[in-house]
Every structure is written in structure tokens, then in C-alpha cells.
Amino acid sequence: MDSRSHTTVTTALRLCLHALLVGLLALTAVRSTSGTAVVVLAGVMAALYGAGALAPYVQPHTRAAAVWLAALGAVWLALLVLSPDALWVAFPLYFLQLHLLPVRRGVPAVVVTAAAAIACFVLHNQAVNPGTFIGPPLGAAVAVATVLGYDALYRESERRRELIEELVSTRAELAEAERAAGTLAERERLAREIHDTLAQGLSSIQLLLRAAERTLPADAPATAHVRRARGTAQDNLAEARRFVRALSPPDLEHGSLAAALSRLASRTSTQELTVRFAVSGTPVALPTPYEVALLRTAQSALANAVRHSGARRAEITLSFMGTSVSLDVVDDGRGFDPESSGGSRRSSGSGGFGLPAMRSRARSLGGTLSVETAPGQGTALAATLPLPAAADRRAAWEEPSVAGETGGKFFGGKEAAA
């Protein structure tokens, strides 16, 4: 009869309502002076009530519930005509009507039921006193206040339950996001450490061994050992490169930095914000730390534009200028005062990289980060990283592979810079 989940309290209330109606019907049958007819009608009403209470299709605000209540009301009116004691059955009927019918129909049904109880009591020539006219309406008022109050408490409880579930879900998502961000940050740190220490050290060893090989006679016994040492160093360098590539951000695993930035622009574009991406100059292969730094800078700048600036348009430009590479992110948002805020207003970028973190990334690679903005004038952010000379890149990375594998290609076909 009720689609709501049954708690201990609601189950107890339902049992009390069942017991109240059956008990009042039994009282009516016992006190009756009209013979078998009252007993039969009381039994019919009890059976009808039990059938509806157990029927799964009798639910609040349904046609089946309205038909069931109408049938109960008809039997009760017949019982009321035969016995004035049936008046007391009106009280559980109030609760049923208010519970199963919409408020706009339940309240009028309660009023009609109370009026019928008073009228039939008077028609039976019973002693009329103030309680005759006060009792049924007072009971109806109590029933209305109880049911409406319970519904209000139930709705409030449901809202709180939904809020708690949402909070638990949000906390779980936040914890997962923090774990993922921590994992990515640690992977990037390890990639930088391997690139800046192990890979660079092996590259330097290769250069020294090449110089030593050139100074030795071709038929000298040490030449073979130097050549083998070069091969071992190059094999380990290739393995270090594979480690760095495996630890790179997922956005850079399948494609170049330009492709990753293009996907970032597409993902960030919404009805409120249009993001465009462009490449300027002749693209060249970049070392993984450069790609990671520029990608993270773009993510942070766009996240700030979405969350804080209220921008309608944003543009990402990746520029290759021979000796340097530059990333520009420009939006037409409300801007800010970098001197008064210290950049803290826009420090909640993607992955938690604000302006200080972006500057630190650029500085660690020998580059710079500049921000041009003012309140109401949008924001232009530019990260510029110097590229090593081409000759240095070739000397450091274009070693012929002893295993026949690397041969001047960095990470599966991308030429690298030290």
C-alpha cells in the first residue's frame, strides 16, 4: 500500500493503523443491536481493507487507491446507517484518505467523511451534545495535521538522504581525483628525474666514449672495449627513454604536443566558451619535459579561464621560432590585478598548477612565463622555452644503435633534445 521504504517507525505506524481500524470494526460488531447485518458488513469491510492493504497496486495517488477508498467508504456508509457506533471508524479512514489521495482531494474527502459521521449520528436519534459536533471535526483536524506534518518531515528526510549520498559520492570522486592527480604528479617527477639525471648522464658518457674512440687507433685493443661500452651506454639510454615515455601524461602517449593541445581545446569548448588552437612556425620534435610543461601550462590557463574569468573566447597558440618554442593562451575574460592578488586568485588550475607553479616549470627548463592582464581587459599568458641547438641535439641523441633500434629517433620516431 506504500511505495516508500519501510523503516521501523513507518512499519509501526502502519500496524497501528491496521489494528485501529480492525479493532473499531470489531467494537461496532460487538456493540451492535441490529443483528447479523452489522456483523456481516463489518466483516466485509475488514476483508476489503485487508485485501487493499496487501495489494501491491494500491499505491498513493493511483486510480486503484481511489477505487479502493471509494469501496471502503461505501461499505462504511452502509454500516453507519445500521449502527451509530460505526462513527468511530471515520478516524482511521481520515488517515487512509490523506495518505492515498493527493492533498487537493484528500482534505475534501476527510471533510465529507466527518460530515457523514455527524449526520448519521444525528439520524440515529442519539443524544446530541457539543462532543457530537466537535469530535469528528477535531479528529479530522488532527489527522490532517499529522499526515501533512509527517509528509513534510519525510520530504526533508529524503532531501537530507540525497544530500548525504551526494556528499559521499563527491568525496569518493574527490579522493579518486586526488589519487589520480598524485599518481600523475609522481610519474611526471620520476620522468623529469630520469631525463635530467640518468638519460643526460648516459648521453654524456656516449659523447665521451665517442671522443675517446676517435683518439684511439682503429687496431688498438682498447678500441673494441670503448666501442662495446658505447653500445652498452646507448642500450641503457634507449631504455631510459622508454621509461620517460611510459611515465609521460596520458594525453601525450598517442601523438604530438600539438595534437594533445588540439584535443584539449575541443574538450574545453562549450556553449559559453569557444577555444581555438593554432600552430605557428615549423613544428619540431620536443623533449618530453618540454611537452609536459607546455601541456600543463595550457591546462592550467584554460581551467582558470573557465572557472574565474567568465571568458567567451580563448585562443591557444603553439609557436616554433627556431631557437625557442612558445605557448600563448589568450582569453577575453574579466582579467585580474596580478600585483594585488599575487596570482592567488587564479591559482586553482588543472591539477592545482597556478601561476607560481607555471613559472616554476618554465624556469626549471630555462624558460620564462609572462602574464599580461588587467581588470576588465582579459588575460594573455605566454610561456617561452629555449631549445638546444640542433647540433647539440644531434650530438646527444643521433647515435647509431648497436641493437639496431634507436638510430637518431627519440621515443618511437621523435627526435629529442638533451
Secondary structure, 3 states (H helix, E strand, C coil): CCCCCCCHHHHHHHHHHHHHHHHHHHHHHHHCCCCHHHHHHHHHHHHHHHHHHHCCCCCCCCHHHHHHHHHHHHHHHHHHHHCHHHHHHHHHHHHHHHHHCCHHHHHHHHHHHHHHHHHHHHHCCCCCCHHHHHHHHHHHHHHHHHHHHHHHHHHHHHHHHHHHHHHHHHHHHHHHHHHHHHHHHHHHHHHHHHHHHHHHHHHHHHHHHHHHHHHCCCCCHHHHHHHHHHHHHHHHHHHHHHHHHHCCCHHHCCCCHHHHHHHHHHHHCCCCCEEEEEEECCCCCCCHHHHHHHHHHHHHHHHHHHHHHCCCEEEEEEEECCCEEEEEEEECCCCCCHHHHCCHHHCCCHHHCCHHHHHHHHHHCCCEEEEEECCCCCEEEEEEEECCCHHHHHHHHCCCCCCCCCCCCECCCECCCC
